[in-house]
């Protein structure tokens, strides 16, 4: 079976292009993804030692880095590392909120684009969605800070029309952060759903309407089950990227909106403790993967469906 697949692959792409693609993908997956993750996993089980002692008798495997995340430093009277654990849970909940927000915003847009008959009009709309992403993510985050600032566009507009008496602190309320994260990954939600809905036969929707089904029932019984792979793919990417975001929380986050990735950044760059930072990063990665796989299992979606 596998031999037949490889023969068909080389027949369609040619041996030179076929081997080139395999080597490029293999290099990408092994050298740029798997090996760094294995190295980080190894780091997470090591003691934090000065450079001269690395590789020496003290350089042994330990669970101390993971124990610190749960219990904190030795002698901690509270018993648990409540600060870091609270940041960890809050990051996952916020990432789930951003994912749900993007899904609610993007599903109607993707459905309209996928089922619209106007080819040129749709292409213009898609282009208008893509053009803002020609700007760097950090610049877009600063733009959102300007928009949601005390003297930003939104506050000035509401003050002008007497909707508020004093500026609203959108930064401290995390509204700017959630809006910035939702906007940062909105295309990753729209296009997977759009690609699936575009292939949906319109006759199925017309048949459901002829039988008296409401729009709510049509989407619940016809469109959403068909678009489930695209929805799962979009939600997976948005959740993983939101949970692992760093630039937006740094720029748009308020004093009480510390993100777990900021803790990882602090361990790596400010504290110089790569072993502790690796443990935190591994915990975040594994937890996100478990959550994604659990949700996929709950909604009966497998990797093959997403790969389509």
HELIX and SHEET records of a PDB file:
HELIX    1   1 UNK A    2  UNK A   13  1                                  12    
HELIX    2   2 UNK A   15  UNK A   26  1                                  12    
HELIX    3   3 UNK A   27  UNK A   34  3                                   8    
HELIX    4   4 UNK A   35  UNK A   44  1                                  10    
HELIX    5   5 UNK A   51  UNK A   53  5                                   3    
HELIX    6   6 UNK A   64  UNK A   71  1                                   8    
HELIX    7   7 UNK A   82  UNK A  115  1                                  34    
HELIX    8   8 UNK A  119  UNK A  131  1                                  13    
HELIX    9   9 UNK A  132  UNK A  134  5                                   3    
HELIX   10  10 UNK A  137  UNK A  148  1                                  12    
HELIX   11  11 UNK A  153  UNK A  160  1                                   8    
HELIX   12  12 UNK A  175  UNK A  184  1                                  10    
HELIX   13  13 UNK A  186  UNK A  198  1                                  13    
HELIX   14  14 UNK A  202  UNK A  210  1                                   9    
HELIX   15  15 UNK A  215  UNK A  218  1                                   4    
HELIX   16  16 UNK A  219  UNK A  223  3                                   5    
HELIX   17  17 UNK A  224  UNK A  243  1                                  20    
HELIX   18  18 UNK A  247  UNK A  252  1                                   6    
HELIX   19  19 UNK A  260  UNK A  265  1                                   6    
HELIX   20  20 UNK A  266  UNK A  270  3                                   5    
HELIX   21  21 UNK A  274  UNK A  298  1                                  25    
HELIX   22  22 UNK A  303  UNK A  307  1                                   5    
END                                                                             
